[in-house]
Amino acid sequence: MLDTLDAAAVRRWCSGALAALRRHQGEIDALNVYPVPDGDTGTNLVLTLTSAQHALALDLDNSSEGEQTSHGRVLRLMARGALLGARGNSGVIVSQILRALADALTDTAVVRGRALASALTAATDAAYAAVARPVEGTVLTVVAAAARAADRTGSEDLATVVRAAASAARDALAATPGQLPVLARAGVVDAGGRGLCLLLDALAAVVGTPLTDSTDSTDNPDNADSPDSTDNPVGRATDPGGAGRAVDPHSGAGSEEYAYEVQFLLEAPAGAVDRMRAALAEIGDSLVVVGSDAAGDDDRDDDDRDDDDKDDDARNGPVWNVHVHVDDIGAAIEAGIAAGRPYQISVTRFADQPAPPLAGRAAVVVAAGTGLAALFTGEGAGVVGGSPSTAELLDAIRRTGAAEVVVLPNDPDTQAVAGLAAREAEAGGVTVAVVPTRSPVQALAALAVRDPRRRFDDDVIAMAEAAGACRYAEVCHAAREALTVAGRCRPGDVLALVEGEVLLIGTDLAGTCHNLLDQLLGGGGELVTLIVGEQAPDGLGEAVAAHVARCWPFVEVHTFVGGQPHYPLLVGIE
């Protein structure tokens, strides 16, 4: 058992927690209180911790060793990576918990039981502060219970405190359906709380006292950091869409120590890439190596094979994206050649790339679907794909080059991420406002009234008012059986949701859409916006528009092909 939480233990904790979240990712995703098909808490937590693990593996840090303890430095790296990779409310809350732990423990010379208990209390405060309207029966309740139990031990023994916290978290999780009626109706516990329990279980395993009933007690955290471990995400994309790529805190900025930025794509086996990574780390900084296993991944040692075999692997192995800041361009490229076949090589001299001054005003919109992306681009907005990380939103804000930026998240679960990105951007001198749009139709309404001639604050208020005046609805197929306010639905049923609540349950898609529009327009409305999704049958948009024209002849209808997943139809009423 560990007496203190040192840097090595923190690294094992991160690896073990990520491994546990990956194993239970599907289970946590399924703990969706609504029957809609986009429950992704487990996925968001995996991607958030993957970013934390990347930050530890790449060891990107600007501070000097003398400024903080070794465990504090590793905790800060982990927290920074989680913040930049945070996705969804669950990812944001976990990132804030890690940040608070790092803040509380960085200057503590030796982390034992009482110090960790105090840090968990600070983490609870940070978690509650990260949510605009805290709700009990969620991950907030779980972390609070863990902190109280840790504090009640009054023990200096690290294992005693961690075990108490993990056990209390599990008890609090089991009680969440009794605190939140929506969980009770769905017959599930809180998904974010389940994820936090896995994090605390992983910490207990590292300390050496895993709970006897833990589903993850067989994890071996001492092996979790092994470069050959299948749970080690270093240099591998974690999601098919590429969303799990490594996060570089220096991305988009020049280098104070090195003159050039070198980037290239590389076809090479993983074993050779590990050696290249080590070689590049010796000659530069801001090193990011991200790869995809799509072409297969061969971790055999290259030294055991002849040159022909290596050439074959380089041509057929995974593709890696390599980024590094160096003075010696040739040495960086030679390292790539030694590993495999580099191509699309680009070199940027920082002295030739002065940062342009920030000027003007811009908007950044979150949108899933090629049609929606084209629609918002046509409105002059920058577009980020659905369920973005903090880093992706931050990068989009910076790419505008504007001094003032409005962010339209278009999803309740992305609002917290947008808030983190806004704070990060403001630290770099950009003024950012987040208009809390919950649907793309609200973003369209907001963009329609923006006026760069107004003061920025006045423009934001006008956009927020326009978005709030647009009622939104969405139609999808039920992913699971559930008891809703409109009755019980079964998998495959058509659901019509208004402002996030199920209003209608049907069996016919077009008929349910018609009924939805009738109910919405019964409450008034002059303009209807229809956005057709990728799963919509041919002619759905036209059929719904024709129904509105026939039954509500004085209402204007605009129909767009959005291509959004999960929802065959999005509706806006103004």
C-alpha positions as CSV (number, residue, x, y, z in Angstrom):
1,M,0.0,0.0,0.0
2,L,1.2,3.5,-0.7
3,D,1.8,5.9,2.1
4,T,1.8,9.0,-0.1
5,L,0.4,10.0,-3.5
6,D,3.5,10.7,-5.6
7,A,4.0,11.5,-9.3
8,A,4.3,7.9,-10.4
9,A,1.0,7.1,-8.6
10,V,-0.8,9.9,-10.3
11,R,0.3,8.7,-13.7
12,R,-0.9,5.1,-12.8
13,W,-4.1,6.6,-11.6
14,C,-4.8,8.4,-14.8
15,S,-4.0,5.2,-16.9
16,G,-6.1,3.0,-14.7
17,A,-9.0,5.4,-14.6
18,L,-9.0,5.6,-18.4
19,A,-8.8,1.9,-18.8
20,A,-11.8,1.4,-16.5
21,L,-13.8,4.1,-18.3
22,R,-13.1,2.4,-21.6
23,R,-14.3,-0.9,-20.4
24,H,-17.5,0.6,-19.0
25,Q,-18.0,3.2,-21.8
26,G,-21.0,1.5,-23.3
27,E,-22.6,0.8,-19.9
28,I,-22.3,4.5,-18.9
29,D,-23.6,5.7,-22.3
30,A,-26.6,3.4,-21.7
31,L,-27.4,5.2,-18.4
32,N,-29.3,7.8,-20.4
33,V,-32.3,9.1,-18.6
34,Y,-34.0,10.0,-22.0
35,P,-34.8,7.4,-24.7
36,V,-33.1,9.6,-27.4
37,P,-30.2,8.0,-29.3
38,D,-27.4,10.4,-28.4
39,G,-26.6,9.5,-24.8
40,D,-22.8,9.8,-24.6
41,T,-21.6,10.4,-21.1
42,G,-19.3,7.4,-21.1
43,T,-17.8,8.5,-24.5
44,N,-17.3,12.1,-23.2
45,L,-15.6,10.9,-20.1
46,V,-13.3,8.5,-22.1
47,L,-12.3,11.4,-24.4
48,T,-11.7,13.8,-21.5
49,L,-9.4,11.3,-19.7
50,T,-7.7,10.4,-23.0
51,S,-6.7,14.0,-23.3
52,A,-5.4,14.0,-19.7
53,Q,-3.4,10.9,-20.5
54,H,-2.0,12.5,-23.7
55,A,-0.9,15.5,-21.7
56,L,1.0,13.3,-19.2
57,A,2.6,11.2,-22.0
58,L,3.6,14.3,-24.0
59,D,4.7,16.0,-20.8
60,L,4.0,19.5,-22.2
61,D,4.6,22.0,-19.5
62,N,5.9,25.6,-19.4
63,S,6.8,25.8,-15.7
64,S,10.2,25.0,-14.3
65,E,10.8,22.0,-12.1
66,G,11.7,24.2,-9.1
67,E,8.3,25.9,-9.0
68,Q,6.2,23.0,-7.9
69,T,6.4,19.5,-6.4
70,S,6.8,16.6,-8.8
71,H,3.3,15.2,-8.0
72,G,1.9,18.7,-8.3
73,R,3.4,19.1,-11.8
74,V,1.9,15.8,-12.9
75,L,-1.5,16.6,-11.4
76,R,-1.5,20.0,-13.2
77,L,-0.6,18.3,-16.5
78,M,-3.4,15.8,-16.0
79,A,-5.9,18.6,-15.1
80,R,-4.8,20.8,-18.0
81,G,-5.2,17.9,-20.5
82,A,-8.6,17.1,-19.1
83,L,-9.7,20.7,-19.3
84,L,-8.7,21.0,-23.0
85,G,-10.2,17.7,-23.8
86,A,-13.4,18.1,-21.8
87,R,-16.6,17.1,-23.6
88,G,-20.1,17.5,-22.3
89,N,-21.2,18.5,-18.7
90,S,-19.6,15.3,-17.3
91,G,-16.2,16.0,-18.9
92,V,-16.3,19.6,-17.7
93,I,-17.1,18.6,-14.1
94,V,-14.4,16.0,-14.0
95,S,-11.9,18.4,-15.4
96,Q,-12.8,20.9,-12.6
97,I,-12.5,18.2,-10.0
98,L,-9.0,17.4,-11.3
99,R,-8.0,21.1,-11.4
100,A,-9.1,21.6,-7.8
101,L,-7.1,18.5,-6.7
102,A,-4.1,19.9,-8.5
103,D,-4.5,23.4,-7.0
104,A,-4.9,21.9,-3.5
105,L,-2.0,19.4,-3.6
106,T,0.6,21.1,-5.7
107,D,2.3,22.9,-2.8
108,T,1.8,20.0,-0.4
109,A,5.2,18.4,0.1
110,V,3.9,15.0,1.0
111,V,0.3,14.0,0.1
112,R,-1.2,11.8,2.8
113,G,-4.7,11.2,4.0
114,R,-5.7,14.5,5.5
115,A,-4.3,16.5,2.6
116,L,-6.2,14.3,0.1
117,A,-9.4,14.7,2.1
118,S,-9.0,18.4,2.1
119,A,-8.4,18.4,-1.6
120,L,-11.6,16.4,-2.2
121,T,-13.5,19.0,-0.4
122,A,-12.0,21.7,-2.6
123,A,-12.9,19.5,-5.6
124,T,-16.5,19.3,-4.5
125,D,-16.7,23.1,-4.3
126,A,-15.2,23.4,-7.8
127,A,-17.6,20.8,-9.2
128,Y,-20.6,22.7,-7.9
129,A,-19.2,26.0,-9.1
130,A,-18.9,24.5,-12.6
131,V,-22.7,24.1,-12.9
132,A,-25.0,27.0,-13.3
133,R,-27.9,25.3,-11.5
134,P,-26.6,22.4,-9.3
135,V,-28.9,19.4,-9.1
136,E,-28.7,16.7,-6.4
137,G,-28.8,13.1,-7.5
138,T,-26.0,13.7,-10.0
139,V,-22.2,13.5,-10.1
140,L,-22.2,16.5,-7.7
141,T,-23.9,14.5,-5.0
142,V,-21.4,11.6,-5.5
143,V,-18.3,13.7,-5.2
144,A,-19.7,15.5,-2.2
145,A,-20.4,12.2,-0.4
146,A,-16.8,11.0,-1.2
147,A,-15.4,14.2,0.2
148,R,-17.4,14.1,3.4
149,A,-16.5,10.4,4.0
150,A,-12.8,11.2,3.4
151,D,-12.9,14.1,5.9
152,R,-14.8,12.0,8.5
153,T,-12.0,9.5,8.7
154,G,-9.7,12.1,10.3
155,S,-7.0,9.8,9.2
156,E,-3.5,10.5,7.9
157,D,-3.4,7.1,6.3
158,L,-3.8,7.5,2.5
159,A,-5.4,4.1,1.9
160,T,-8.0,4.6,4.6
161,V,-9.1,8.0,3.2
162,V,-9.2,6.8,-0.4
163,R,-11.2,3.6,0.5
164,A,-13.7,5.7,2.5
165,A,-14.2,8.1,-0.4
166,A,-14.6,5.4,-3.0
167,S,-17.1,3.4,-0.8
168,A,-19.1,6.5,0.0
169,A,-19.2,7.4,-3.7
170,R,-20.7,4.0,-4.5
171,D,-23.4,4.4,-1.8
172,A,-24.2,7.9,-3.0
173,L,-24.5,6.6,-6.6
174,A,-26.9,3.9,-5.6
175,A,-29.1,6.5,-3.9
176,T,-29.3,8.9,-6.9
177,P,-32.6,7.5,-8.3
178,G,-34.3,8.4,-5.0
179,Q,-33.1,12.0,-5.3
180,L,-33.8,12.6,-9.0
181,P,-37.2,11.5,-10.3
182,V,-36.1,11.3,-13.9
183,L,-33.5,8.7,-12.9
184,A,-36.2,6.8,-11.0
185,R,-38.5,6.8,-14.0
186,A,-35.7,5.5,-16.2
187,G,-34.6,2.9,-13.7
188,V,-30.9,4.0,-13.8
189,V,-28.3,5.7,-11.7
190,D,-26.6,8.9,-12.7
191,A,-24.1,8.3,-15.5
192,G,-21.6,11.0,-14.5
193,G,-21.7,9.7,-11.0
194,R,-20.9,6.2,-12.2
195,G,-17.9,7.6,-14.1
196,L,-16.6,9.3,-11.0
197,C,-17.0,6.1,-9.0
198,L,-14.7,4.4,-11.6
199,L,-12.1,7.2,-11.1
200,L,-12.1,6.7,-7.3
201,D,-12.0,2.9,-7.7
202,A,-9.0,3.3,-9.9
203,L,-7.3,5.5,-7.3
204,A,-8.0,2.9,-4.6
205,A,-6.4,0.3,-6.8
206,V,-3.3,2.4,-7.2
207,V,-3.1,3.1,-3.5
208,G,-3.4,-0.6,-2.9
209,T,-6.8,-1.1,-1.3
210,P,-9.3,-1.7,-4.1
211,L,-12.9,-2.3,-3.0
212,T,-13.7,-6.0,-2.8
213,D,-16.8,-5.5,-4.9
214,S,-15.2,-3.3,-7.5
215,T,-15.6,-4.5,-11.0
216,D,-12.2,-3.1,-11.7
217,S,-10.3,-4.6,-8.8
218,T,-8.4,-6.9,-11.1
219,D,-6.8,-3.9,-12.9
220,N,-3.0,-3.8,-12.6
221,P,-2.1,-0.1,-12.4
222,D,1.6,-0.9,-12.4
223,N,1.3,-2.1,-15.9
224,A,-1.1,0.6,-17.1
225,D,1.7,2.9,-18.3
226,S,3.4,0.3,-20.4
227,P,3.8,1.5,-24.0
228,D,2.5,-1.8,-25.3
229,S,-0.6,-1.8,-23.1
230,T,-3.8,-1.8,-25.1
231,D,-5.2,0.7,-22.6
232,N,-2.4,3.2,-23.2
233,P,-3.8,5.8,-25.7
234,V,-0.6,7.6,-26.4
235,G,-0.3,8.3,-30.1
236,R,-3.6,6.5,-31.0
237,A,-6.9,8.1,-32.0
238,T,-9.6,6.8,-29.7
239,D,-12.8,7.5,-31.7
240,P,-13.7,6.8,-35.3
241,G,-14.4,10.4,-36.0
242,G,-10.9,11.5,-34.9
243,A,-12.3,13.4,-31.9
244,G,-9.9,11.8,-29.5
245,R,-6.8,13.3,-30.8
246,A,-4.0,14.5,-28.5
247,V,-4.3,18.0,-27.2
248,D,-1.2,20.3,-27.4
249,P,-1.4,23.3,-25.0
250,H,1.0,25.1,-27.2
251,S,-1.0,24.5,-30.4
252,G,-1.4,27.6,-32.5
253,A,1.4,29.6,-30.9
254,G,5.0,30.1,-31.8
255,S,7.9,28.9,-29.7
256,E,10.2,31.0,-27.5
257,E,13.0,28.4,-27.6
258,Y,12.9,27.0,-31.1
259,A,12.8,28.6,-34.5
260,Y,10.8,26.2,-36.7
261,E,7.6,24.2,-36.6
262,V,7.9,20.9,-38.5
263,Q,4.8,18.8,-39.4
264,F,4.4,15.7,-41.5
265,L,2.3,12.6,-41.9
266,L,4.1,9.3,-41.3
267,E,3.4,5.7,-42.3
268,A,5.2,3.6,-39.7
269,P,4.7,0.8,-37.2
270,A,4.0,1.8,-33.6
271,G,7.3,0.4,-32.3
272,A,9.3,2.6,-34.6
273,V,7.2,5.6,-33.8
274,D,8.0,5.2,-30.1
275,R,11.7,5.5,-30.9
276,M,11.0,8.5,-33.2
277,R,9.1,10.2,-30.4
278,A,12.0,9.8,-28.0
279,A,14.4,11.2,-30.6
280,L,12.2,14.2,-31.4
281,A,11.8,14.9,-27.7
282,E,15.6,15.2,-27.4
283,I,15.8,18.0,-30.0
284,G,12.6,20.0,-29.6
285,D,9.4,20.7,-27.8
286,S,5.6,20.9,-28.3
287,L,5.8,17.3,-29.6
288,V,2.5,15.8,-30.7
289,V,2.3,12.4,-32.3
290,V,-1.2,11.2,-33.1
291,G,-2.1,8.1,-35.1
292,S,-5.0,6.0,-36.3
293,D,-5.1,2.2,-36.0
294,A,-7.4,2.0,-39.0
295,A,-4.7,0.3,-41.1
296,G,-3.7,-2.0,-38.4
297,D,-1.1,-1.7,-35.7
298,D,2.0,-3.8,-35.4
299,D,3.8,-3.5,-32.1
300,R,6.5,-6.0,-32.8
301,D,10.1,-4.8,-32.4
302,D,11.5,-3.7,-35.7
303,D,15.0,-5.0,-34.8
304,D,13.6,-8.5,-35.2
305,R,12.7,-8.0,-38.9
306,D,14.6,-7.3,-42.0
307,D,14.5,-4.1,-44.0
308,D,12.0,-5.4,-46.5
309,D,9.6,-6.2,-43.7
310,K,10.0,-2.7,-42.3
311,D,9.3,-1.1,-45.7
312,D,6.1,-3.1,-46.0
313,D,5.0,-2.1,-42.6
314,A,5.8,1.6,-43.3
315,R,3.6,1.4,-46.4
316,N,0.8,-0.5,-44.8
317,G,1.0,0.4,-41.1
318,P,-1.0,3.1,-39.3
319,V,-0.7,6.8,-40.3
320,W,0.6,9.2,-37.8
321,N,0.4,13.0,-37.6
322,V,3.7,14.4,-36.3
323,H,4.2,18.0,-35.0
324,V,7.3,19.4,-33.2
325,H,9.1,22.7,-32.7
326,V,12.9,22.4,-33.4
327,D,16.0,24.3,-34.5
328,D,17.3,21.4,-36.6
329,I,14.8,20.8,-39.4
330,G,16.9,18.0,-41.0
331,A,17.2,16.1,-37.8
332,A,13.5,16.1,-37.3
333,I,12.8,14.8,-40.8
334,E,15.6,12.2,-40.5
335,A,13.9,10.9,-37.3
336,G,10.8,10.4,-39.4
337,I,12.7,8.7,-42.2
338,A,14.3,6.3,-39.7
339,A,10.8,5.4,-38.4
340,G,9.0,4.9,-41.8
341,R,7.8,7.0,-44.7
342,P,7.1,10.7,-44.0
343,Y,5.2,12.7,-46.5
344,Q,3.2,16.0,-46.7
345,I,6.1,17.7,-44.9
346,S,5.7,21.3,-43.9
347,V,8.1,23.7,-42.2
348,T,7.2,27.0,-40.7
349,R,9.7,29.6,-39.5
350,F,8.1,31.4,-36.6
351,A,9.9,34.6,-37.3
352,D,8.1,34.8,-40.6
353,Q,4.7,34.2,-39.0
354,P,3.9,37.2,-36.7
355,A,0.6,36.9,-35.0
356,P,-1.8,39.3,-36.6
357,P,-3.5,41.8,-34.2
358,L,-7.0,40.8,-33.1
359,A,-9.7,42.8,-34.9
360,G,-13.4,42.7,-35.7
361,R,-16.2,40.4,-34.5
362,A,-17.0,36.8,-35.3
363,A,-19.3,33.9,-34.4
364,V,-18.5,30.3,-33.8
365,V,-21.3,27.7,-34.1
366,V,-21.3,24.0,-33.0
367,A,-23.1,22.0,-35.6
368,A,-23.2,18.3,-36.5
369,G,-24.0,17.6,-40.2
370,T,-22.5,18.8,-43.5
371,G,-25.6,20.7,-44.4
372,L,-25.7,22.5,-41.1
373,A,-22.0,23.3,-41.4
374,A,-22.6,24.8,-44.9
375,L,-25.6,26.7,-43.7
376,F,-23.7,28.4,-40.8
377,T,-20.6,29.0,-43.0
378,G,-22.9,30.7,-45.4
379,E,-24.0,33.0,-42.5
380,G,-20.4,33.9,-42.0
381,A,-19.8,31.8,-38.9
382,G,-17.0,29.5,-38.0
383,V,-18.2,25.9,-37.5
384,V,-17.1,23.2,-35.1
385,G,-18.4,19.6,-35.3
386,G,-20.9,18.2,-32.8
387,S,-19.8,17.4,-29.2
388,P,-16.5,19.4,-29.4
389,S,-13.8,19.4,-26.8
390,T,-12.7,22.6,-25.0
391,A,-9.5,22.6,-27.2
392,E,-11.5,22.3,-30.4
393,L,-13.8,25.2,-29.5
394,L,-10.8,27.3,-28.3
395,D,-9.0,26.6,-31.6
396,A,-12.1,27.7,-33.6
397,I,-12.3,30.9,-31.6
398,R,-8.6,31.7,-32.1
399,R,-8.8,30.9,-35.8
400,T,-11.4,33.7,-36.4
401,G,-8.7,36.3,-35.5
402,A,-11.4,38.4,-34.1
403,A,-11.2,40.5,-31.0
404,E,-14.9,39.7,-30.1
405,V,-16.4,36.3,-30.6
406,V,-19.9,34.9,-29.9
407,V,-20.2,31.2,-29.4
408,L,-23.4,29.3,-30.1
409,P,-23.2,25.8,-28.6
410,N,-26.6,24.5,-29.9
411,D,-26.7,21.8,-27.2
412,P,-27.2,22.0,-23.4
413,D,-24.4,19.5,-22.9
414,T,-22.0,21.7,-24.9
415,Q,-22.7,24.9,-23.0
416,A,-20.3,24.1,-20.1
417,V,-17.5,23.2,-22.6
418,A,-18.2,26.5,-24.4
419,G,-17.8,28.3,-21.1
420,L,-14.4,26.8,-20.5
421,A,-13.2,27.6,-24.0
422,A,-14.4,31.2,-23.5
423,R,-12.4,31.6,-20.3
424,E,-9.3,30.2,-22.0
425,A,-9.7,32.5,-25.0
426,E,-10.3,35.6,-22.8
427,A,-7.0,34.8,-21.1
428,G,-5.4,35.3,-24.5
429,G,-7.1,38.7,-25.0
430,V,-10.2,37.7,-26.9
431,T,-13.6,38.9,-25.6
432,V,-16.0,36.0,-25.8
433,A,-19.7,35.6,-25.1
434,V,-21.6,32.3,-25.0
435,V,-25.2,32.6,-26.2
436,P,-26.9,29.5,-24.6
437,T,-28.6,28.2,-27.8
438,R,-29.9,24.6,-27.3
439,S,-30.7,23.8,-31.0
440,P,-29.4,24.9,-34.4
441,V,-32.7,26.6,-35.2
442,Q,-32.0,28.9,-32.3
443,A,-28.6,29.7,-33.7
444,L,-30.1,30.6,-37.0
445,A,-32.5,33.0,-35.3
446,A,-29.6,34.5,-33.3
447,L,-27.4,35.0,-36.4
448,A,-30.2,36.6,-38.3
449,V,-30.3,39.6,-35.9
450,R,-26.6,40.2,-35.3
451,D,-25.3,43.6,-36.2
452,P,-21.6,44.4,-36.0
453,R,-22.4,48.1,-35.9
454,R,-23.8,47.7,-32.4
455,R,-21.8,47.5,-29.2
456,F,-20.7,43.9,-28.6
457,D,-22.7,43.6,-25.4
458,D,-25.8,44.9,-27.1
459,D,-25.3,42.6,-30.0
460,V,-25.0,39.6,-27.7
461,I,-28.2,40.6,-25.9
462,A,-30.1,40.9,-29.2
463,M,-28.9,37.5,-30.3
464,A,-29.8,35.9,-27.0
465,E,-33.3,37.4,-27.1
466,A,-33.8,36.1,-30.7
467,A,-32.6,32.7,-29.7
468,G,-34.9,32.6,-26.6
469,A,-37.9,33.7,-28.7
470,C,-37.4,30.7,-31.0
471,R,-39.2,27.6,-29.7
472,Y,-37.4,24.4,-30.7
473,A,-38.4,20.8,-31.2
474,E,-36.8,17.6,-32.5
475,V,-38.0,14.3,-33.8
476,C,-36.2,11.0,-33.4
477,H,-36.7,7.3,-32.9
478,A,-36.6,6.0,-29.3
479,A,-33.4,4.1,-28.5
480,R,-34.7,2.3,-25.5
481,E,-37.9,1.7,-23.5
482,A,-38.6,4.5,-21.0
483,L,-41.4,6.1,-19.1
484,T,-41.7,9.7,-20.3
485,V,-44.1,12.6,-19.5
486,A,-46.1,11.6,-22.6
487,G,-46.3,7.9,-21.6
488,R,-44.2,4.8,-22.1
489,C,-42.2,4.5,-25.3
490,R,-40.5,1.4,-26.8
491,P,-37.4,1.1,-29.0
492,G,-38.2,2.3,-32.5
493,D,-41.2,4.6,-31.5
494,V,-41.2,8.0,-33.0
495,L,-40.6,10.7,-30.3
496,A,-41.4,14.4,-30.7
497,L,-39.5,16.5,-28.1
498,V,-40.3,20.2,-27.4
499,E,-37.7,22.1,-25.4
500,G,-36.1,18.8,-24.4
501,E,-39.3,17.1,-23.1
502,V,-41.2,14.3,-24.9
503,L,-44.5,15.7,-26.1
504,L,-45.7,13.0,-28.5
505,I,-45.1,9.3,-29.1
506,G,-46.1,7.8,-32.4
507,T,-45.3,5.0,-34.8
508,D,-45.4,6.9,-38.1
509,L,-42.6,9.5,-38.7
510,A,-44.5,11.8,-41.0
511,G,-47.7,11.7,-39.1
512,T,-45.9,12.5,-35.8
513,C,-44.1,15.4,-37.5
514,H,-47.5,16.8,-38.7
515,N,-49.0,16.4,-35.2
516,L,-46.0,18.2,-33.7
517,L,-46.3,21.2,-36.0
518,D,-50.0,21.4,-35.3
519,Q,-49.4,21.5,-31.6
520,L,-46.6,24.0,-31.8
521,L,-48.4,26.4,-34.2
522,G,-51.6,26.1,-32.1
523,G,-49.7,28.3,-29.6
524,G,-48.8,30.9,-32.3
525,G,-46.0,31.4,-34.7
526,E,-45.3,33.2,-38.0
527,L,-42.1,31.5,-39.2
528,V,-41.3,27.7,-39.2
529,T,-37.8,26.5,-39.8
530,L,-37.4,22.8,-40.8
531,I,-34.0,21.1,-40.8
532,V,-33.9,17.6,-42.3
533,G,-31.5,15.1,-40.9
534,E,-29.4,12.3,-42.5
535,Q,-31.8,9.6,-41.4
536,A,-34.9,11.2,-42.8
537,P,-36.7,9.4,-45.6
538,D,-36.9,11.1,-48.9
539,G,-39.5,13.8,-49.1
540,L,-40.0,14.2,-45.4
541,G,-39.2,17.9,-45.4
542,E,-41.4,18.6,-48.4
543,A,-44.3,16.6,-46.8
544,V,-44.1,18.5,-43.5
545,A,-43.8,21.9,-45.3
546,A,-46.8,21.0,-47.5
547,H,-48.8,20.1,-44.4
548,V,-48.0,23.5,-42.8
549,A,-49.0,25.3,-46.0
550,R,-52.3,23.4,-46.2
551,C,-53.3,23.7,-42.5
552,W,-51.5,27.0,-41.6
553,P,-51.6,29.1,-44.8
554,F,-50.4,32.3,-43.2
555,V,-47.2,30.8,-41.7
556,E,-43.9,31.1,-43.6
557,V,-41.9,27.9,-43.9
558,H,-38.1,27.5,-44.6
559,T,-36.7,24.0,-45.2
560,F,-33.0,23.1,-45.1
561,V,-31.1,19.8,-45.4
562,G,-28.9,19.7,-42.3
563,G,-27.6,16.2,-42.4
564,Q,-27.6,16.0,-38.6
565,P,-27.4,12.5,-37.0
566,H,-30.0,10.9,-34.8
567,Y,-32.8,13.5,-35.5
568,P,-34.6,13.2,-38.8
569,L,-36.2,16.6,-38.2
570,L,-35.4,19.7,-36.2
571,V,-38.1,22.4,-35.9
572,G,-38.0,26.1,-35.0
573,I,-41.0,28.3,-34.4
574,E,-40.7,32.1,-34.4
